[in-house]
Amino acid sequence: MSIRLRRLLPLMLMLPLCCLAAHAQDADAGLQQRMSPAEFKAAGLDKLSTQELRNLDDWLRTHRKVTTKMVDSSGEPVFYASKAKRSKINAHIKGHFSGWNGANEYTLDNGQAWQQIHSDSDTVSCMTADNPAAKVKPSVMGTWLMYVSGCNGDVHVKRVR
């Protein structure tokens, strides 16, 4: 390792920590410090007494909204963080279903969207139907299987929405 890289490496490792500390300080700052004067006035917060503003700041500090977006190593969204939460889903495919076509996306009436991920449609024959009943159930190794009413088998799918 070169001398220049040895000197630079500790700085590179400390940079994310500095950013986290700055973010934490911003989150602990009061609304008046976090908002522009125009935003503060537009929200009507300039009408609050000093004590009312302090109470609001304290409440916001203890009731932070936490949003966590989980993705796997490839950047794909993770909809079920643990295997314990995976359970069978009974729904209907929205619209016309004309069988398995490789990598089509199928939207369910519960808002979820699933995409076929394997070309196992060669062995599954289906009748076409409008809004057929569908079951999506957990399979081995974190995979999912979709059964559609009118098909003689199932196919592997992944959730895309």
C-alpha positions in Angstrom: 0.0 0.0 0.0 1.5 3.4 -1.0 2.2 6.1 1.6 -0.4 8.4 0.0 -3.1 5.7 0.3 -2.2 5.0 3.9 -2.7 8.6 4.8 -5.9 8.9 2.8 -7.6 5.7 4.1 -8.3 6.9 7.6 -9.8 10.1 6.2 -12.0 8.1 3.9 -13.2 5.9 6.8 -14.0 8.9 8.9 -16.1 10.8 6.3 -19.3 8.7 6.7 -19.1 9.2 10.5 -18.8 13.0 10.1 -21.9 13.0 7.8 -23.9 10.9 10.4 -22.9 13.3 13.1 -24.0 16.3 11.0 -27.3 14.7 10.1 -28.0 13.9 13.8 -27.3 17.5 14.7 -29.7 18.7 12.0 -32.4 16.3 13.3 -32.0 17.7 16.8 -32.1 21.3 15.7 -35.4 23.0 16.3 -37.9 23.8 13.5 -36.9 27.4 13.3 -33.3 26.4 12.6 -34.2 23.6 10.1 -36.7 25.7 8.1 -36.1 28.9 6.1 -37.8 32.0 7.5 -40.3 31.9 4.6 -41.2 28.2 5.3 -41.5 28.9 9.0 -43.9 31.7 8.4 -45.9 29.9 5.7 -46.5 27.0 8.2 -47.9 29.5 10.7 -45.2 28.6 13.3 -44.3 32.3 13.8 -47.6 32.6 15.7 -46.5 30.2 18.4 -45.1 31.3 21.7 -41.6 30.4 22.6 -42.9 27.7 25.0 -45.3 26.3 22.4 -42.5 26.1 19.8 -40.3 24.4 22.3 -43.0 21.9 23.1 -43.5 21.1 19.4 -39.7 20.7 18.9 -39.6 18.3 21.9 -42.5 16.3 20.5 -41.0 16.1 17.0 -37.6 14.9 18.5 -39.3 12.0 20.3 -41.7 11.1 17.5 -39.4 10.8 14.5 -40.7 9.0 11.4 -38.3 6.2 10.5 -38.4 4.9 6.9 -36.3 2.0 6.0 -36.0 0.7 2.5 -34.6 -2.7 2.4 -32.8 -4.0 -0.7 -30.8 -7.2 -1.3 -27.2 -7.3 -2.5 -28.3 -6.8 -6.1 -30.3 -3.6 -5.2 -33.7 -5.4 -5.6 -36.4 -4.5 -3.0 -36.9 -6.9 -0.1 -40.6 -7.1 0.7 -40.4 -9.7 3.5 -37.5 -9.1 5.9 -37.8 -12.5 7.6 -39.0 -15.9 6.5 -41.5 -15.9 9.4 -43.5 -13.1 7.7 -43.9 -15.0 4.5 -47.4 -16.5 4.1 -49.7 -17.6 1.3 -51.5 -14.8 -0.6 -54.9 -15.4 -2.1 -56.0 -12.8 -4.7 -57.1 -12.4 -8.3 -55.0 -11.3 -11.3 -56.3 -8.0 -12.6 -57.4 -8.1 -16.2 -57.0 -10.8 -18.8 -54.7 -13.7 -18.1 -53.6 -15.7 -21.2 -51.1 -18.0 -19.5 -47.5 -17.9 -18.7 -45.3 -16.1 -21.2 -41.9 -16.1 -19.7 -41.2 -12.8 -17.8 -44.6 -11.1 -17.8 -45.7 -9.1 -14.8 -49.0 -9.9 -13.2 -50.8 -7.4 -11.0 -53.1 -8.7 -8.3 -56.2 -7.1 -7.0 -54.4 -6.5 -3.7 -52.0 -4.1 -5.4 -49.0 -6.5 -5.5 -47.2 -7.2 -8.7 -45.4 -10.4 -9.5 -43.1 -11.4 -12.4 -42.4 -14.9 -13.6 -38.7 -15.6 -13.1 -38.2 -19.0 -14.6 -39.1 -20.5 -18.0 -41.0 -23.3 -16.4 -44.1 -22.3 -18.4 -43.3 -25.0 -21.0 -44.7 -27.7 -18.7 -47.7 -25.7 -17.5 -50.8 -25.2 -19.7 -53.4 -22.7 -18.8 -56.8 -21.6 -20.0 -57.3 -17.9 -20.7 -59.5 -16.1 -18.2 -60.5 -12.6 -17.0 -59.5 -11.9 -13.4 -58.7 -15.5 -12.4 -58.1 -16.5 -8.8 -54.4 -16.8 -8.0 -52.4 -18.1 -5.0 -48.8 -17.1 -4.3 -47.1 -19.2 -1.7 -43.6 -19.3 -0.2 -41.3 -22.0 -1.6 -37.8 -23.2 -0.7 -34.8 -20.9 -0.5 -36.8 -17.7 -0.3 -38.6 -18.3 -3.7 -42.3 -18.0 -4.4 -44.7 -20.1 -6.5 -47.8 -18.8 -8.2 -50.8 -21.0 -8.9 -53.6 -19.6 -11.2 -57.0 -21.1 -11.5 -57.3 -22.9 -14.8 -53.6 -23.8 -15.0 -52.4 -27.4 -14.4 -49.3 -26.3 -12.4 -47.4 -23.4 -10.9 -44.5 -21.2 -11.9 -41.7 -19.4 -9.9 -42.3 -15.7 -9.5 -40.7 -12.7 -7.7 -42.5 -9.7 -6.2 -41.7 -6.5 -8.1 -44.2 -4.2 -6.4 
